[in-house]
Amino acid sequence: MKRMVMKFGGTSVADIGRIQAVAERVVPFVRKGYQVAVVVSAMGKTTDGLLFMAGQLGASDRREIDQLLATGEQQTIALVAMALRAAGISSRSYTGPQAGILAEGYHMEGRIRRLQPFLLEEDMEEGLVPVVAGFQAASSKGDVLTLGRGGSDLSAVALACALEADECHIYTDVEGVFTADPRIVQKARKLRKISYEVCMEMAVLGARVLQARSVEMASRYGVPVYVGSSFTEEEGTWVMRDNVNEKLYVHSVTHDRSVAKIAVLGVPDKPGIAAGFFGLLAESGIAVEMIIQSVMRGDMNDIAFLVRKDDLGEAIRVTTKYVEKVGAQGVNFDTEVARVSVIGAGIGNHPEVPPQMFSVFAELGINIDMISSTALTITCVVEAGRAEEAVKALHRKFVEEAAPCE
């Protein structure tokens, strides 16, 4: 008997009508003989609303924020279980901790360390559909730990791995994975299939379809992930292992305006300086990306990097304190930046791609602030206000005027 995990995002469970539609989406798979587990997010903008209320109280205690945020999904699991029963399907709801999802690390950024989904397996063997609260887990102390933005995706994929499911379906308000944000690029193409590696790069660099950590886990355990819309019957996108080939495909052009740039000026060129600095940021739970060190001037370097805008205040506090400690010259930051990326299998082996990309920026008169590249991507940091213009031009160059992506 086949097993599958079906995950429904906030827009898919935004109200009672949408919750009933979720039940209607699940029923046919159960009728076909699948053993199904369902993972859900909080309804609509519930999480944002809870964060707003916490902000009004000046709340900064991450443990209490996690306690608060976990209530969003707990409403949804009960309602979805009720909707399934009304549709004639036996069902039972579970919080993340009840489902056996255990995590460690920082509050609001928990990392799954173990899954013990024994109760879910018993339900599925008996023909019940367990409905699990995504985004949340239990710490070793019994505290609630949430799994970061998009953490319901991670919950779903992790459960699919632990339950040895044949497939994991992620339903949202978009019809799949596109070559660019279809709200910005009218000619964006939906991809029928994409590799884990390319999808992970897209998720990290601004494509808001799947959480990057969920794609990483799917890749590690080889679970095929289907991304589709809960609003239509249109075929979506499969994320799975891909055959290796040397043909260049630019799969996507992404942009991300949720980052800020920090530059540490006049850093003494001594062993251990960078380790100490980035170690302190890590201890504060701040993820750092795109680190660039300038050419040494005398005995000094400048170091620039990106952080999430949400982490900027704490990052500046940590950075300023360390600058004083090591005798660096100062810190500055810029919130009006965005990164724009071209992503595709084989880019690193095609030397013609970087100059073509830079030429597009030159023709638009857009200055490039930072550049980084991997085997799959080339990313440029530019002025935030011109990011969408750049995405449209790059998509036209690398996707619309090129051979269609598979």
LINMO-V256965 format. One record per helix or strand of 3 or more residues. SS is the DSSP state (a for helix, b for strand). FROM is the first residue (numbers start at 1). TO is the last residue. If there is no record, write none. Layout:
SS_FROM_TO ; SS_FROM_TO
This chain:
b_3_8 ; a_10_13 ; a_16_31 ; b_35_40 ; a_46_56 ; a_62_86 ; b_91_94 ; b_101_104 ; b_111_115 ; a_118_125 ; b_129_133 ; b_136_138 ; b_144_146 ; a_151_162 ; b_167_172 ; b_193_195 ; a_196_204 ; a_212_221 ; b_224_229 ; b_237_240 ; b_252_256 ; b_259_268 ; a_273_283 ; b_289_293 ; b_300_308 ; a_309_326 ; b_330_334 ; b_337_343 ; a_347_349 ; a_352_364 ; b_370_373 ; b_377_383 ; a_384_400
